[in-house]
Amino acid sequence: MMSKHTPSLPLDQVLIGDCRQVLQELPENSVDLVFADPPYNLQLEGELWRPNQTMVDAVDDDWDQFDSFAQYDQFTKEWLTACRRVLKPTGTLWVIGSYHNIYRVGKILQDLGFWFLNDVVWVKANPMPNFRGVRYTNAHETLLWMQKEKGARYTFNYHAMKGLNDDLQMRSDWYIPICTGSERLKDDEGEKAHPTQKPEALLYRVIMSSSNPEDVILDPFFGTGTTGAVARKLHRHFIGVEIDKKYAELAMKRVKQVVQLEFDPPIYVTPNPRRQKRVPFGNLVENGMLEPGQLLYFGADGTLTAKVLADGKLSFNGQRGSIHQLAKTIHDGPSNGWKVWYYWDEKEKQRQPIDHLRELVREELSKQTKPAKMG
């Protein structure tokens, strides 16, 4: 796959260092999407034990230690500012967090000029129990989805997300298990390599929904490389930044193991009907796919019929109009004529929506506009 990006971009690499400094070396307005899983500033005190007397492996690494909320807020402002500088005006940013930090992060995002698109609740199918029984089980985390510039055009692959959800609109509550089993990376001692590794299914939705093939995904807290692994599977580029060299090496090893299949646009790109080439109904008539005088049926099993006219209009009950106008008259409301009018398909011996013929025209037009292969 050919690259459309600035040669100076370190594509598909992990840069070791503090993202607040490392990102200053990247060109402005150069990445399409940011996914950030920053330190949560958990502020945990004391040890936590399970009922079977085994200790919970809490997040107690140095990178999650802050002396005060003010220090954490300053840290958050600095890394978000660095991300904003490299994010394209049309780009969006996702950040995930828990109740410990996400509200502080959201406030700072708004202060920096980001605009809210959605907040998404990741409902954990298998959350860690509350062993002390003094609070509710913490069974979710929150993702904030922001655009850099209010009102700018941004990527949202609505139809792809609808497809992932059995052709229903994708909601903002995502029911996904936490990272366990073979997906959980282990160190040389067989212990989990990172305390907050996110499941690939979560990143799949983020990357599929808000980026396109060849886009550049930036992860300023790369960790074990989930963002990179999923980006590679979906034929996106990634740039990871990781302050811990051990994690960086582990992440790159993981990403390199992902087998990237040859790029095939129909597999990785979900067409948006609103951006498809316009085909007037009259094209079906002038190309002989429908004949003047032929009957169209309103609905797959309907008894109402209209006649196709030579100029691409329909005649119904003494009225003359387009496929959409007459559908609206019959249905008494907005109707997509391509979906409600059917023709008799002699070959299949059944009624088919006229939209089927429109797709055949589009396929033919697509073949005609493809560039010739180099000999």
Secondary structure, DSSP 8 states (H G I E B T S, - for coil): ----S-TTS-TTEEEES-HHHHGGGS-TT-EEEEEE---------S--B-TTS-B------GGG--S-HHHHHHHHHHHHHHHHHHEEEEEEEEEEE-TTTHHHHHHHHHHTT-EEEEEEEEEESS----TTSSS----EEEEEEEESSTT------HHHHHHHTTTS---SEEEE--S-GGGS-B-TTSSBS-TT---HHHHHHHHHHH--TT-EEEESS-TT-HHHHHHHHTT-EEEEEES-HHHHHHHHHHHHTS------HHHH----GGGS----HHHHHHTTSS-TT-EEEESSS---EEEE-TTS-EEETTEEE-HHHHHHHHHTS---HHHHEEEEETTTTEEEETHHHHHHHHHHHHHHHS-----
